[in-house]
Amino acid sequence: MFIKNWWHFSRKKRKRRVINDYFSLDKVYTSVNQLSIGMYIVELDRPWLGTPFLFQGFELKTEEEIRAVRDICEYVYIDTTIRKKASYAVAEQTQINIHSVLGYGSPPAKLSIFEKEIIQTEKVYQHARILVADFMRKIAMGGGIDSKLAKEAVAECVNSVLHSPDAILWLTQLKNKDEYTAQHSMNVCVLAIILGRHINLSEKNLNIVGLCGMMHDMGKMLIPLEILNKPGKLEFEEMEIMKTHTTLGSELLKSSNNMHPSAIEVAFNHHERLDGKGYCRQISKSDILHFTRMVAIVDMYDAMTSDRVYQKGRTHLETTNTMTSVAGSHLDPALVVKFIESIGVYPPGSLVELTNGIVGIVIEVNEKTKLRPKIITILDEEKNPASEQVIDLSKMIRDKRGNIYTIKSVIRAENYNIDPGMYHQKIILR
């Protein structure tokens, strides 16, 4: 309740304090991002007339109803005296519910294409990445976060994702293990927005979930460097200290002016699990909110696919297989499916070998034929450097032997001494 009241007063530019005038035993001010099935809404933050709701007062029975409220409101009032432990509450399950997967519908059409957007997208991505690194330096030195700058950077990322998710997703693949912490927060921001677009979140909510991703790990800057940057496995006591980054991060965000309450919530709970075995509170899955579930998924994906001082990053396929195996216990199963859909079988930035031996870099996913993306060739059949050529595999183009270009497998850059950064610059200039 502290967060709810703090957020309410920060929006009115008053000092952060708890005042009981704004809630009673039966009518509680609640951010829409804290809604859950079973709550009874008695008042909106706007007149009922003009909203899609037929009744002035109703109980939330489905996730779809919660999303509908979130799309038009920032806060509501709920009546706690008539909240029910409904018989239709979500049952314990480990299997993916196909209806919950299909319920999200289809993502919106891309507003542009990779070739037109990549230069501007790189500027947006690099600006945001530098800003995140600057936030982290200031936090480590005892400073805070400029929420206004963070929200502006996230808004630019949202615009880039809506125009060409492929272009900005491609940039998330160009990783530097020496800049992991800042780059990870930036990538989680981008991946959360990409997932949000894929499940049809409103632009307003894309901005919120992007901010949640950008801010989720800021508490790590308050962990001692000898633990944060330790090259080996953490001892039990060190791990217990590392786990405090969720609490430290949420407290840090609470002290930032105009920080969205969802970002505070996600910073606190992004390591919770659906089976109740996460940290730091081991809450039940009904208390893990939608944005938190989204960030938990993209956080795991980027962490597992990144090279660290103590581990080699896994491939996209290895990572998604692991995520699928823990769907239902650790992660929201429907959202795992939608996330894998959102980045494709061959995500932009992936290195692929074709059946004729040619090696290329995926630059754009064809949303109708995901197994046949657009690529740029970089090595010929003998694995020698080749002049870059754009091939749209969805057009069923044939090679010089008359065979249709088809992907054989995903490969690692080091297998053929490929420097992705070098080709990144060449493709940008192209």
C-alpha positions in Angstrom: 0.0 0.0 0.0 3.0 2.3 0.6 3.8 2.3 -3.1 0.2 3.0 -4.1 -0.1 6.1 -1.9 3.4 7.3 -2.6 2.7 7.2 -6.4 -0.6 8.9 -5.9 1.0 11.9 -4.2 4.1 12.0 -6.4 1.7 12.5 -9.3 0.3 15.5 -7.5 3.8 16.8 -6.8 3.4 16.5 -3.0 5.8 15.1 -0.5 5.9 11.4 -0.3 3.8 10.3 2.7 0.9 8.0 3.6 -2.5 9.6 4.1 -5.6 7.6 4.9 -8.0 10.1 3.3 -7.5 8.5 0.0 -8.6 5.0 0.9 -10.9 3.4 3.4 -11.6 -0.1 4.6 -13.9 -0.7 1.6 -12.5 1.7 -1.1 -8.8 1.5 -2.0 -6.9 3.5 -4.5 -5.0 1.1 -6.8 -2.6 1.5 -9.7 -3.9 -0.5 -12.7 -0.6 -2.4 -12.8 -1.5 -3.9 -9.4 -4.9 -5.3 -10.4 -5.5 -9.0 -10.2 -8.4 -11.4 -10.8 -11.0 -11.2 -8.1 -10.8 -7.5 -7.4 -14.0 -5.5 -7.6 -13.7 -2.1 -9.3 -16.1 0.6 -8.0 -14.6 3.7 -9.6 -12.4 4.6 -12.5 -10.0 7.6 -12.9 -12.5 8.9 -15.5 -16.3 9.0 -16.1 -17.8 5.6 -16.9 -19.6 7.1 -19.9 -17.4 6.7 -22.9 -15.6 3.6 -21.6 -16.2 0.0 -22.9 -17.5 -1.1 -19.5 -21.3 -1.8 -19.4 -21.6 -1.7 -15.6 -20.5 1.0 -13.1 -18.8 -1.5 -10.9 -17.7 -5.0 -11.8 -15.4 -7.8 -10.7 -12.3 -8.7 -12.7 -12.7 -12.2 -13.8 -10.1 -12.6 -16.6 -6.7 -11.3 -17.7 -8.4 -9.8 -20.7 -10.6 -7.6 -18.5 -7.5 -6.5 -16.6 -5.8 -5.5 -19.8 -8.9 -3.6 -20.9 -8.8 -1.5 -17.7 -5.0 -0.9 -18.1 -5.5 0.3 -21.6 -7.7 3.3 -20.6 -6.9 4.0 -17.0 -3.9 4.8 -14.8 -5.6 4.0 -11.5 -9.0 2.8 -10.2 -10.7 2.3 -6.8 -11.5 -1.2 -5.6 -13.9 -2.4 -2.9 -12.0 -4.8 -0.7 -15.1 -5.9 1.2 -16.6 -7.8 -1.8 -13.4 -9.3 -3.2 -14.1 -13.0 -3.8 -12.0 -16.1 -3.8 -13.6 -17.0 -7.1 -14.1 -20.6 -8.2 -12.8 -19.6 -11.6 -9.4 -18.5 -10.2 -6.5 -19.8 -12.2 -5.7 -23.4 -11.3 -2.2 -24.6 -10.6 -0.7 -25.7 -13.9 2.5 -26.5 -15.6 1.2 -27.0 -19.1 0.8 -24.2 -21.6 -2.8 -23.1 -22.0 -3.3 -22.7 -25.7 -6.3 -20.4 -25.2 -4.2 -18.0 -23.2 -1.6 -18.0 -26.0 -4.1 -17.3 -28.7 -5.9 -14.7 -26.7 -3.2 -12.1 -27.4 -4.0 -12.0 -31.1 -1.6 -10.9 -33.8 1.0 -8.1 -33.5 0.5 -4.8 -35.4 2.1 -4.4 -38.8 5.7 -3.0 -38.9 5.7 0.6 -39.9 8.9 0.4 -41.8 11.7 -1.9 -42.9 15.2 -2.7 -41.6 17.1 -0.9 -44.4 15.2 2.4 -43.8 15.4 2.3 -40.1 18.8 0.9 -39.1 20.8 4.2 -39.1 18.3 6.1 -37.0 17.7 3.0 -34.8 21.4 2.8 -34.0 21.4 6.4 -32.9 18.5 5.8 -30.6 20.0 2.6 -29.2 23.4 4.0 -28.5 22.0 7.2 -26.9 19.8 5.1 -24.6 22.7 2.7 -23.8 25.0 5.6 -22.8 22.2 7.0 -20.7 21.8 3.7 -18.8 25.6 3.5 -18.2 25.5 7.1 -16.9 22.7 6.3 -14.5 24.6 3.3 -13.2 27.8 5.3 -12.6 25.8 8.0 -10.7 24.1 5.3 -8.6 27.4 3.7 -7.7 28.6 7.2 -6.6 25.5 7.8 -4.4 23.4 9.6 -6.9 19.9 8.9 -8.3 18.0 8.5 -11.5 16.5 11.2 -13.7 13.1 9.6 -14.4 12.3 12.2 -17.1 15.4 11.3 -19.2 14.8 7.6 -18.7 11.2 7.9 -20.0 12.3 10.0 -23.0 14.9 7.4 -23.9 12.4 4.6 -23.6 9.9 6.5 -25.7 12.4 6.7 -28.5 13.0 2.9 -28.2 9.3 2.3 -28.4 9.1 4.3 -31.6 12.0 2.3 -33.1 10.3 -1.0 -32.2 7.1 0.0 -33.8 8.8 1.0 -37.0 11.3 -1.9 -37.2 11.6 -4.3 -34.3 14.2 -6.2 -36.4 16.6 -3.2 -36.6 16.8 -2.7 -32.8 16.7 -6.4 -32.0 19.7 -6.8 -34.3 21.6 -4.2 -32.2 20.9 -6.2 -29.0 23.0 -9.1 -30.4 26.2 -7.0 -30.6 27.3 -7.6 -27.0 30.4 -6.6 -25.1 31.0 -8.7 -21.9 33.0 -5.8 -20.4 29.9 -3.6 -20.5 27.5 -6.4 -19.5 25.6 -4.7 -16.7 24.6 -1.5 -18.6 24.1 -3.4 -21.9 21.9 -6.0 -20.2 19.6 -3.4 -18.8 19.3 -1.7 -22.2 18.6 -5.0 -23.9 16.0 -6.0 -21.4 14.3 -2.7 -22.0 14.3 -3.4 -25.8 13.2 -7.0 -25.5 10.4 -6.1 -23.2 9.1 -3.6 -25.7 9.4 -6.1 -28.5 7.4 -8.7 -26.5 4.9 -6.0 -25.6 4.4 -5.1 -29.2 3.9 -8.8 -30.1 1.1 -9.2 -27.5 -0.6 -5.9 -28.6 0.1 -3.7 -25.6 -0.9 -0.1 -26.2 1.9 2.4 -26.9 1.4 3.8 -23.3 2.0 0.4 -21.8 4.9 -0.3 -24.2 6.6 2.8 -22.6 5.8 1.5 -19.1 7.2 -2.0 -19.7 10.2 -0.6 -21.4 10.9 1.6 -18.4 10.5 -1.5 -16.2 13.1 -3.3 -18.2 15.6 -0.4 -18.2 15.3 0.0 -14.4 15.0 -3.6 -13.3 18.6 -4.1 -12.3 19.7 -0.7 -11.0 20.0 -2.1 -7.5 23.0 -4.1 -8.6 25.0 -0.8 -8.6 24.7 -0.9 -4.8 26.2 -4.3 -4.5 30.0 -4.5 -3.7 32.0 -4.7 -6.9 34.0 -7.7 -5.6 30.7 -9.6 -5.6 29.1 -8.1 -8.7 32.2 -8.7 -10.9 33.4 -11.9 -9.3 34.6 -14.2 -12.2 33.6 -17.4 -10.5 30.6 -18.9 -8.7 29.3 -16.9 -5.7 29.5 -18.4 -2.2 26.3 -18.7 -0.3 26.9 -15.5 1.7 27.8 -13.6 -1.4 24.7 -14.9 -3.2 22.6 -13.7 -0.3 24.1 -10.2 -0.7 23.6 -10.3 -4.4 19.9 -11.2 -3.9 19.4 -7.9 -2.0 19.7 -6.0 -5.3 15.9 -6.4 -5.8 15.2 -4.6 -2.5 17.9 -2.0 -3.0 16.7 -1.4 -6.5 13.1 -0.9 -5.5 14.0 1.5 -2.7 16.3 3.4 -5.1 13.4 3.8 -7.6 11.0 4.9 -4.8 13.3 7.8 -4.1 13.3 8.9 -7.7 10.9 11.7 -8.6 8.0 10.5 -10.8 9.2 7.0 -11.3 6.4 4.8 -12.5 5.2 2.4 -9.8 5.4 -0.6 -12.1 9.1 0.0 -12.4 9.4 -0.2 -8.6 7.3 -3.4 -8.6 9.4 -5.1 -11.3 12.7 -4.2 -9.7 11.4 -5.8 -6.5 9.9 -8.9 -7.9 11.7 -9.8 -11.2 13.4 -12.8 -9.5 10.2 -14.3 -8.1 8.9 -17.5 -9.6 5.5 -18.9 -10.4 6.1 -21.9 -8.1 6.8 -19.6 -5.2 10.5 -20.5 -5.0 12.0 -17.3 -6.2 13.4 -14.4 -4.2 13.3 -12.2 -2.2 9.7 -12.8 -0.8 8.7 -16.1 -2.4 5.3 -14.7 -3.3 2.7 -16.8 -5.1 2.1 -16.5 -8.8 -1.2 -14.6 -8.4 0.9 -11.8 -6.9 3.3 -11.6 -9.8 2.1 -8.9 -12.1 2.0 -9.0 -15.9 4.9 -6.6 -16.5 7.0 -8.5 -13.9 6.4 -11.7 -15.8 7.4 -10.1 -19.0 10.6 -8.7 -17.7 11.5 -12.0 -16.0 11.4 -13.7 -19.4 13.5 -11.2 -21.3 15.9 -10.9 -18.4 16.6 -14.6 -18.5 16.9 -14.6 -22.3 19.5 -11.8 -22.5 21.5 -13.1 -19.5 21.7 -16.6 -20.9 22.7 -15.5 -24.4 25.4 -13.1 -23.2 29.1 -13.9 -22.7 30.2 -13.2 -19.1 33.5 -13.3 -17.4 32.6 -16.7 -15.9 30.5 -18.3 -18.7 30.0 -18.5 -22.4 26.7 -17.3 -23.7 24.3 -19.9 -25.0 22.8 -20.0 -28.5 19.2 -18.8 -29.2 18.0 -22.4 -29.5 19.7 -23.6 -26.3 18.3 -20.6 -24.4 14.7 -20.9 -25.7 14.8 -24.7 -25.0 15.7 -24.0 -21.4 13.1 -21.3 -21.0 10.4 -23.6 -22.4 11.5 -26.3 -19.9 10.9 -23.9 -16.9 7.7 -22.4 -18.3 5.0 -23.0 -15.7 7.4 -23.3 -12.7 9.7 -20.2 -13.2 8.1 -18.3 -16.1 4.7 -17.5 -17.5 4.1 -20.3 -20.1 1.9 -18.2 -22.5 4.3 -15.3 -22.4 7.3 -17.6 -23.1 5.5 -18.8 -26.3 4.8 -15.2 -27.3 8.3 -14.1 -26.6 9.8 -16.8 -28.8 7.4 -15.8 -31.5 8.3 -12.2 -31.2 12.0 -12.7 -31.9 11.6 -15.6 -34.3 13.4 -18.9 -34.9 16.3 -16.9 -36.4 16.4 -13.6 -34.6 18.0 -10.6 -36.4 21.7 -10.7 -35.8 21.9 -14.5 -35.9 24.6 -16.0 -38.0 23.2 -18.8 -40.2 24.6 -21.3 -42.7 22.6 -22.1 -45.8 22.3 -25.6 -47.3 24.8 -24.6 -50.0 27.4 -23.6 -47.5 27.0 -19.8 -47.7 27.1 -17.9 -44.3 24.9 -14.9 -43.7 23.6 -12.6 -41.0 19.8 -12.4 -40.4 18.6 -8.8 -40.7 14.8 -9.1 -40.8 12.2 -11.7 -39.9 9.3 -12.3 -42.2 6.4 -12.6 -39.8 4.4 -14.8 -42.2 7.2 -17.2 -43.0 9.5 -17.1 -39.9 11.8 -19.8 -41.2 12.7 -17.7 -44.3 14.0 -14.4 -43.1 16.0 -11.7 -45.0 19.8 -12.2 -44.7 23.0 -10.5 -45.8 25.6 -13.0 -47.1 29.1 -12.6 -45.7 31.0 -15.9 -46.5 30.8 -17.9 -49.7 30.4 -21.7 -50.1 34.1 -22.2 -49.2 33.8 -19.9 -46.1 35.8 -17.2 -47.7 34.8 -13.5 -47.3 32.2 -12.6 -50.0 30.7 -9.3 -51.1 27.6 -8.6 -49.1 24.3 -9.5 -50.9 20.8 -9.2 -49.5 18.7 -12.3 -50.0 15.0 -12.4 -49.0 14.6 -16.2 -48.4 10.8 -15.8 -48.4 10.9 -15.1 -52.1 12.2 -18.6 -52.7 15.2 -17.3 -54.7 17.5 -20.0 -56.3 21.3 -20.1 -56.1 23.6 -20.6 -59.1 23.0 -24.4 -59.0 19.2 -23.9 -59.2 18.5 -24.8 -55.6 16.3 -22.6 -53.4 18.3 -20.7 -50.7 17.4 -22.4 -47.4 18.8 -22.1 -43.8 20.6 -25.2 -42.6 21.7 -24.2 -39.1 22.6 -21.4 -36.7 26.3 -21.0 -36.2 28.6 -19.3 -33.7 30.8 -16.4 -34.9 34.0 -17.9 -33.5 33.5 -21.1 -35.5 34.5 -19.2 -38.6 36.5 -16.3 -37.0 33.7 -13.8 -37.8 33.7 -10.4 -36.1 30.0 -9.4 -35.9 31.0 -5.9 -35.0 33.0 -5.4 -38.2 30.0 -6.5 -40.3 27.7 -4.4 -38.2 29.7 -1.3 -39.3 29.8 -2.4 -42.9 26.1 -3.1 -43.0 25.3 0.3 -41.4 27.5 2.1 -44.0 25.9 0.0 -46.8 
